[in-house]
Amino acid sequence: MTTTKSHESEVPASREAISAAADLWIRQFINHLEVHALDAIHDLSPQASVSESRVATARAVFETFLDSGMEFESVIELFGRVAVERRLVTAACNEELNQRRFELIDKEIQGSLTPGESLELAGLTRMMRDQVDSEANLPFEGARALHRKLLGFESMGGPA
């Protein structure tokens, strides 16, 4: 029995949910990652340990994000956010996450923040900023009440 492989230019049904721009970005990211990974391999000694290989791979991923146009701090925040999200059990623990962020800020001020905690702090800060900037925090109910009040004022002959 023979099977045919789809052409690279064809979009599999599983990828129909993402935009063409997102698909292109992912493909370019993978191409750049491959180049950076190959460069990293060439820089390793033949006796490189698994730990050294992991560091080289992490550098390749980091460099690829920088190549994609992201700022250094944004890449740090992105990795921090992914690390924090990986640890989350539920998304309903915003108060706990914010408390943890405060603890890490205190450690940063005291100069005792570890590199891992620094990454965690960057991720928690990015998540907090995203939450503050989200539509969930917009005062829609208050705006609706004001709108109803103004509509009522207008119907009573007030200025339009």
JORAZI-V737108 format. One record per backbone hydrogen bond with DSSP energy under -0.5 kcal/mol. NH is the residue of the N-H (numbers start at 0). CO is the residue of the C=O. Records with the same first field share a line. If there is no record, write none. Layout:
NH=CO ; CO
This chain:
9=6
11=9
14=11
15=12
17=14
22=18
23=19
24=20
25=21
26=22
27=23
28=24
29=25
30=26
31=27
32=28
33=29
34=30
35=31
36=32
37=33
38=34
39=35
40=36
41=37
42=38
43=39 ; 40
47=44
52=48
53=49
54=50
55=51
56=52
57=53
58=54
59=55
60=56
61=57
62=58
63=59
64=60
65=61
66=62
67=63
68=65
69=64
74=70
75=71
76=72
77=73
78=74
79=75
80=76
81=77
82=78
83=79
84=80
85=81
86=82 ; 83
87=83
92=89
96=92
97=93
98=94
99=95
100=96
101=97
102=98
103=99
104=100
105=101
106=102
107=103
108=104
109=105
110=106 ; 107
111=106
112=106
117=113
118=114
119=115
120=116
121=117
122=118
123=119
124=120
125=121
126=122
127=123
128=124
129=125
130=126
131=127
132=128
133=129 ; 130
136=133
137=134
139=137
142=138
143=139
144=140
145=141
146=142
147=143
148=144
149=145
150=146
151=147
152=148
153=149
154=150
155=151
156=153
157=152
